Amino acid sequence: MAIRDLIRKAPKPGSLKSPPFAFILSYLLAVMVGGVLLKSPACLEEGRHISWIDAFYTATSAVCVTGLTVVETGRTFSTAGELVILALIQFGGFGLMAFFAMAFLWAGSRVSTQQSSFIKENYSQTMIYDARLILRILLAYTLLCEAVGVILLVPAWDHPMTTWQRLYFGLFHSVSAFNNAGFSLFAENLCGYRGDILLNLTITSLVILGGIGSPVILDCWSYLHSPTRFRFSLHTKLAVSTTAALIAGGTAAIWLIQRPSPLFEIPLHEQALISYFQAVTARTAGFNTIDLRQLGTAPIMIIILLMFVGASPGSCGGGIKTTSLATLLVVLWNRIKGRSVNNVFRTTLPTKVVNRTISIFILASIFVIVVLTALLITQVGELPHDKSGGMFIEYLFETISAFGTVGLSLGATAKMDGVGKILIMLTMLVGRVGIMTIAYLFTSRESTARYQFVEEDVMIG
């Protein structure tokens, strides 16, 4: 009877007290506060002004660690405004719910069971860790990576700067890179550093470390503390192997396809750096060392696919996630082999994981199609196809970039009206909090069907 009462009293998925609702609400509140601050004169350069929609768009992009911009960050915002953007990136990347829970811990308050479960669900795939320990490990990992990034970036700037400016630029770009945000203080992003090995490797390393996901980080932490008795989880194996495959495959594909073009009439090491950099940042980071509009259609398609996959679960990135792609490929491979179970790395994937993965892929695909269609209706309208000038690929690229919280752009964002910007803002928010988190708000608690009907075959394929 006691268990039944607890279940009855537990907050429903869509209730105001449910962790997913609080998680989404925290992002919305951060966007509102950030937008108001960025619109204030103190956050703008003298003589500059932006509209309310642009202020909230920038705040949404920062909180959702996307990097899509409608104004030049370095020229539009004052130092105070840049610091607001930096704070929004840090909060959005680490997770506002984690920050709130950490504040409660520091204040000596007790974290509720629901908060603890939500933290574990979003930052660790196992329940063996205490929520307090999870937050401490992740916070230490975040600060360590960002601090090392600052140290490595300080000597990398070619622009004439004072020591304090070098530190400031290093801090801003280190935080932006680790949180996979893609915000840069340079008007041309990082195009001026396409051949700088130190800067390219530092930025991409930060992006990878920030996008690998907290379950992998916690697995590595456990391994360091008990190397002889620890076994890496299937999640870590899938996330790391898929990440490596996407980076290697993306780099090779971009380089092989783009190499014959005039754009790659540059030294070989710069060709390799550009290909590698774009393959890494396409998976939710948003930095670029070349003007993407100069790339061919095939490399653009490769980048779109990388953006749709995104980073790993429990990270700063969006997309359907690397483990979802890995799961889909595992299911496909086992079906081709005629197996009814899904085996990988001497383990078997549970049916509920496969079902959840398929749900994420279908929901993400439908959402992207709906947003893209809405953008084409509102932004392109009745313009004939032969006069659209490649606008379809531009808006597809922009939609996937927003959903994957990437931040790369072919220039469509700057041409959008208020409706288009709102659609992209919504897409960034959904991409950041997760499509399943949104779906959870509109579904009832999971239950088992009381009865089953007679099975009947359907022709498919």
Secondary structure, DSSP 8 states (H G I E B T S, - for coil): -HHHHHHHHS--TTSTTSHHHHHHHHHHHHHHHHHHHHHSGGGB-TT----HHHHHHHHHHHHTT----SS-HHHHB-HHHHHHHHHHHHHHHH-HHHHHHHHHHHTT----HHHHHHHHHHH-SSS-S-HHHHHHHHHHHHHHHHHHHHHHHGGG--S---HHHHHHHHHHHHHHHHTT----SSTTTTGGGTT-HHHHHHHHHHHHHHHS-HHHHHHHHHHHH-TTT----HHHHHHHHHHHHHHHHHHHHHHHHHTTSGGG-S-HHHHHHHHHHHHHHTTTT---SS-GGGS-HHHHHHHHHHHHH-S-TTSS--SS-HHHHHHHHHHHHHHHTT-SS-EETTEE--HHHHHHHHHHHHHHHHHHHHHHHHHIIIIITT--GGGS-SHHHHHHHHHHHHHTT----SSHHHH--HHHHHHHHHHHHHHHH-HHHHHHHTS------S-----------
